[in-house]
Amino acid sequence: MKQFRITLGILAGLAMAGCATMPPDPTVLDNARSAITRADDAGASEYAPLELRFARERLEQAEAALEDGNGDRIRRLADEAEIEAQLALARTQAALTRADLAQRQRDLDELKADLIEAFGEEMVDP
């Protein structure tokens, strides 16, 4: 009976050790790093600098939390960094699209002015 209790105690100890938290995987930060790189490459430093800065700050905090080993905190910060970077990318793309639209509108206005000069107002705006 005593040997059974010892064996049971050892098994319980091994089971508890198996349930202990594993050290966080550093690759959990890869998505955030990739998102920041994409945003930066798209020009977020010009069009969405605040969001890009927030993304970098969250990533730095997540990297620092790797030393603490708090997996939940690391994942949360990495997710926040990725989301901020995605927001920076979206705002950058929106700004670039607005700039492209404005340029096309200027081109259209210039073409219309050229047509009016060549053919008169009546031929262009019926």
N, C-alpha and C positions, 0 to 999 in steps of 0.2 A: 504494500500500500504506500509506503514511504517513497519507494522508487517511482511509483506512478505519479505521485505529487511532484516529485522533482522533474520528471519528464514533462508533465503538464506545465510546470512553471517555465521550463526551458522553451517549450513550444509557444507559450504565451508571450514570453520575452522576444522570441524570434518574430512572432506575428506583429507585435508592437513595433519592433525595429523596422519591419517591412512597411508599416504604415507611416513611418516618419517621412516628413517631407523631403523630397529629393532636391538637390540644389537646382536652382532655376537654369533653364537652358538659355545660353546667351543668344541663340538664334531667334529667340522670341522678339528681338529687336530688329531683325532683318527687314520686316515689312515696313516698319517706321523709317528705317534708313533709306530704303528704296523709294518710299513716297516722298521723303524730303529731297532726295536727289532728283526725282522727276519734277517736283515743283521748282526747285532751284534751276534746273536746266531749261524749264519753260519761261523763266524770267520772273519768278515770284519775288525775288529780292527787290524788283522795281515795282511790281503791281500789287503784291500782297505781303509787304515786309513784316507786318505785325504778326500775321498768321504763321509765316515761316519762322519768325523768331520764337513764337510760342511752341511750335513743333520741335525746334532744336532744343529749347529749354526742357521740354518734357522728355526728350530722348536723353539728354544729359542726366536728368533726374533718374531715369530708368537705368542708365548705365551705372550711376552711383548706387542705386538700390541693389544692383547685382551683388555688390559686396556684402550687403545686409542679408541677402538670401530670402527676402520676402517676395515669393513668387507672385502672389496676388497683386501686390503693389507694382511690381515690375511690369506685369501684363497690363494693368490699368494705365500706367504711364506710357507704355509702348503704344497701346491703343489710342490714347489721347494724342500722342505725337503723330501717329499715322493719320488720324482724323484731321488734325490741324494742318498737316501737310496736304491732305486731299482738298481741304477747304482753300488753302493757298493756291493750289493748282487750279481749282475751279474758278476762283476769282481772277486769276491771271488769264485763263482762257476767255473768261467773260470780257475782261478789259481789252484783250487783243481782238476779240470779235467786234466789240464796240468801235475800236480804232479802225478796223478793216471796213466796217459799215460806214463810218464817217468818211473815210477816204473814197469809198465807192459813191457816196452821195455827192461829194465834191466833184468827182469825175463826171457823174451824171449831170450835175448843174453846169459844168463846163461844156459838156457836149450839147446840152440844151441851148446854152448861150451861143455856141457856134452855129447851131441849126437856125436859131432866130436871126442871127446875123446874115446867114447865107440865104434863107428862104422867107424870112419875115415871120412876124408873130402869128399871123393867121394860119400859116402852114404847119406850125409846130403845136399850138394850142387851139384845136378846133372849138 
